[in-house]
Amino acid sequence: MISDPSKVTDLMRRAAVDIVLPRFESLKSHEIIEKAPGDLVTVADLESEHFLTQELPKLLPGSLVVGEEAHAKNPEILRRFEEPNPIWVIDPVDGTKNFTKGSKTFCMIVALVVGNRPMMGWIHDPLKNVTAFAKEGEGAWLEGARLTVPAPPPESDMIGMLDSRFFEEPRPAEVRAQAKARFGKLGSLSCAGQDLLAQAKGERHFSFYRRLWPWDHAAGTLILREAGGVVERFDGGLYRAGDRVHGLLTAPALDTWRDIRDFLKGRH
């Protein structure tokens, strides 16, 4: 572990100021690459991940790095979660598609994972220059102010996201229709870091993620959990950063989590 988490915050802010923000609303067409259909990467992603990959291990000798863009080049990098070394997990620009469109809904994410468990997590909003941080067992903070998930509102006022693609046809359309009638507002931010941080602040209330990627979810789930929220795999298993499983449900309280789980399982 590291004794001074502000050193990670400082590195993220340096990358934001020097690399990410100069490209916001200024990307040239050749600076946006399609890794796979609908999956974009920019020079801001590549350069900021390179910088953090070089600098973060200096804070913790013996640590390894798993970055989103490194994984795109070498999927076998996920095997590092099987090793005993601490792992820095990096999403250099979470919400890349938003970033390319000039949307402000993007962030930078770093997690420190030990034994496949997220132990520390950072989410940095470059435009607002604010950082959320959590340490397992010690709480979550936003710019030094303790984060505490508020009591949930009635379901009819809840804001959340449900990825119905988790289910086999024809269930997705049924889930969408029933959820629209049950909850206040549904919609994806297309940025897991901002979504999970919004839940920790009580601005959003639940999410059901279909695919789990460590760079998207390791830091944010820790921040939400340490703020008092509930984060559990849909299959009942323990969330581990490196697992490639489907289905993760988050909520502000255990009763709410169970109610949404039962709804998704058709028990309503």
N, C-alpha and C positions, 0 to 999 in steps of 0.2 A: 504494500500500500504506500501511498505518498502522504507526507505530513502536511503539505501546503497545496490544497486544491486550487488556490488562486493562480498558481503557475500554469495550470491547464487553461483556465479562463483567459489568462494573458495571451497564451499562444493562439487560442481561438480568435481573440479580438485582433491580434496582429494579422492573422490570415484573412479575417473579414475586411479589415481596413486596406490591406495591401493587395489582396487578390480578388475577393468576392465583390465587394461594393463597386470597385471601378468598372466591373462588367455588367452591373445591374442596369438594365435598359440601354445597354451599349454593345450588346453582343453582335458580332458580325455573323453572317450566315455560315461561314466556314468554321466558326468557333462553337457550333452546335452539331453534335454527332449523334446519329441514331444507332445505339448499341444493338437494339432489337426493335421489332415493330412497336412503336409507341413508347419506347424506353430511351430517354435522352441523356446525354452527358455533355457538359460544356468545358471549356478551358478553365473556368472557375472551379469546377469540381476537381478536375485533374490536378491543377496546380496547388489548390489548397490541401488536397489529400497528400500530395507529395511533400509539402511543407510539414504537415502534422506528422506524417510517417517518419520523417527525419528527426523531428524535435521531441515528440512524446517519449520515445524509449530512453532518452537522456535523463528523464525525470525518474525512471525506475529501471535500473540495470537488470538485464535478463528478460525484460518484457518483450512481447511480440506485438505485431499489428495485424489487424484484419480490417481492410477498408473496402467500401462498396466497389470502387473502381478497380482495385486490385483483384477483387473476386471476379469481376467481369472478364478479366484477362486470364485468371487462373482459379476456377471454382474449387480446386483442391485446397485452397487456402483455409477453407472452413475446418479442415482437419486439425488446425492449430488449437481448436477448442478442446481437443482430446489430450493436449499436452498440459503439464503442470504449471507452465509459465503464465504469469499474468498477461492478459491480452488487452490492448487498446483497440476499441472498435470505433471506426470513424465513418460518419456520413458527412462528407465535406459540404454538400449542399442538399439538404433534404427538401423535397418539393422542387426538383429541377425543372419539371415542366412548367410549374408556376413561374419560376425564376426567368425562364426563357420568354414568357409572355408579359413580363413586367409586373406580375402580381406580387404583392408584398408578403404573401403567405409562403415563406420559406424560412429555413433556419440551418444551423450547423449543429451536429451532434457528436459527442464523444462519450464513450462508456469505458470503464475499467472493469474487466471481467476476470474473476479468479475462480477456478474450479467450476467453470460454466455458469457462475452466478454473477449477476451485475452487482458490483460492490460500490461503485461511484458512477454518477452520471451527470453530464452537462448538456444543456440545450441553450445555444446562443442565438439570439435574434440580432442579426447584423444591422438592420435598419433602425431598431430602437436602442441598440447597444446595451441590451440587458441579458443577463445570464441566469438560468435556473440551475441549481445544483442539489444533488442528494447523495447521502452516504448511508449505506445499509445500517439500519438500527439507530440512526441518529437524526433522521428528519430530512426535510426538503426546504429549500430557500429560494427566493427570487430576489436578487440584489440585496441579500442580507435579511430580508423579511421572511419570517416563517410562513411556509405554505400549508394551509389546512383546508381540506375539501369541505365545503359547506354541506349542510343537510340537503338531501335531494328534494326537488320540487315534485308536485304530482306528475305522473307519467304524461299527462296531457300537455304539460309545459316543458317537458324534457327535450333537449337538443342532442342529437347523436347521429351515429353512422352505423349502418348494418350492411355488410357485404354479403348479399344474398347468393353470390356465386359460389359460396361454400357448399350449398345444397345442390342435389341433383335435380334435373328437370322432372316434373313441372313445378317443383316446390318454390324456386326463386320468385316467380311472379306472385304466388300466394303470400309469401313472407312480405314482399314489398307492399302489397295492398293492405294487409292486416296491420303492418307497422305504421303505415301512413295514417290509418284510422286511430291507432292507439297512442302514438307519441306526438309531441308538439311540432317538431321540425326535424327532418332527416336530410343529411347531405354530407359529403366527404370534403375535407379541406385539401385532399391530395398532398398531405404533409403530415406524417405521423407525429413528428416532433411537436409541431404547433397544436395538433389535436390533443395529444396527451397532456401538454402543458396547460391548455385551456381547460381540460378536465380537472387538473390539480387546482386551478383557480376558481372552479365552479362556473365557468362560462359555457362549457359543454358538459354532458352528463354520462355518456356511454359510447362505447364503440365495440363493434364485432368485426375483428380483422380476419380475413381469410388466410392470407399468406403471412408467415412470420420471417422477418429478416433481422439479424442481430443489429445492424446499423440503424434500422428504422425504430426498433422497439426496446433495445436493452436499456438505454438511458431513460427514456420517457416512462417506461413501466416502473422503473425504480423510483423516479420522482413522484409519480402518481401514488404508488404504494406508500412511500414514506410520508406523503401528505395526508394519508388516511383513506385513500381509495382502495378498491378491490380489483386485482388483476389475476385472472385464472384462465388456464387453458380450458377450452370447451369440453375436451374429453376427460377433464378431471385431473390430468397429469400436472406435475410441477413445471412451471415455466423455467426453461434453461436457455441461456442466450444462444447457444450454438445449435439447438435442435431445429430441424427442418420439418416442422409439423404444421398443420393447418388448424385454425380456429383459436382465437384469443378474445376473451370478453372482458371488458373493463366497465366499472360502474362506481358510483360514489359511496355505496354502502352494500353490505352483504345481502340484506333483504332485497334490495333493488337488483343486485347481480342475479340472485336466484329467480326473481320474477321474470327478468329478461331471458335468462337461460330456459326457463320453463316455456315461455312464449315461443322461443326459437325451436324448441323441441316439440311444439304442438300440443302442449299440456294446458293451454289457456282455455 
